[in-house]
Amino acid sequence: MSNVKILNGTNLPNIPWQDRPEGHLLPIWRYTENPIIKRNPMPGIARIFNSSVIPYGDKFVGVFRAEATHGVPFLYLGWSDDGINWEYEKDMIPFIDENGNSAIPYYMYDPRLIKIEDAYYIIWCQDFYGAALGIAKTTDFKTFVRLENPFIPFNRNGVLFPRKIGGMYKLLSRPSDSGHTPFGDIFISESPDMIYWGKHRHVMGTTGNWWEGMKVGGGANPIETSEGWLILYHGVVNTCNGYVYSIGGAILDINEPSKVLYRSKRYLLTPEKWYEEMGFVPNVTFPCSTLQDAETGRIALYYGCADSYVGLAFTDVDTLVNYIKENDGASWEDQHEGRR
């Protein structure tokens, strides 16, 4: 049993898991059989990475960023008994509009998948006259109806909260520009109906810490705990050899998540293994999804590796929350509700 409680969650006795290696110092440790998804995982697909997984019945379902051999990314469904070995549907997800017409964007990438009440939502980045967010809803993983795009361009890294807060849906995002954004802060917005979004607040920006000095962006879905909303996000630094993407952690106020209670000034995971350092885009660890078991506090993290693979890592809620609090570097600006 953990001291920090995972709230609004379910017991997940079949969560993928490996115990922490002896002498391991960081709060997150990698699966020894990584990467769990390698190159050319299915016909016509060169790479799968930056993907999202959730429990579904006694199994697991995933929405995968699948980069086709012609270079354009789309989203595919996958199914697994153990959360490690995956079988993929042969066709991309057939999104439709509210009238039943085909509504597949020009491209789609970096999906997050989440259950809110009785529905499942996918949020991703796509072309909407520039990089912007798209959202779709399903109840059965057979029919996927697209909702209105939440924001105008340019925006990326959309992450929904797993329940309403104060009667409102909440969404993290990273406003950007039309290129490979040389800046980026995390903002939060709210909606009564998943259509109209407003009441935008700043959550947090870059810091003087080397691994997140250029930009930060959302990662996995927030985990509701007795200490607040636990989030895993990505931080980026620009080096003489290109960008490096690391994974950071923070805890947000449970009722007003624009306020950062704690924020680790040290990274939780940074590129160190060959599958993180070498690939289509080298030096990337990009968090997209977690599974958690409320009874034991175990957390399994799925993360993209070098824009080429999917990696799996592990932690538990006590270890992660304690590490973030012990290495807290939250500023006054972080702790403010984000209005100016």
HUMOCOR-V341935 format. One record per helix or strand of 3 or more residues. SS is the DSSP state (H for helix, E for strand). FROM is the first residue (numbers start at 0). TO is the last residue. If there is no record, write none. Layout:
SS/FROM/TO
SS/FROM/TO
This chain:
E/44/55
E/58/67
E/72/79
E/107/115
E/118/126
E/130/137
E/154/159
E/167/174
E/185/190
E/196/203
H/209/211
E/214/216
E/222/224
E/227/238
E/241/251
E/259/263
H/273/276
E/283/291
E/297/304
E/308/315
H/316/325
H/331/334
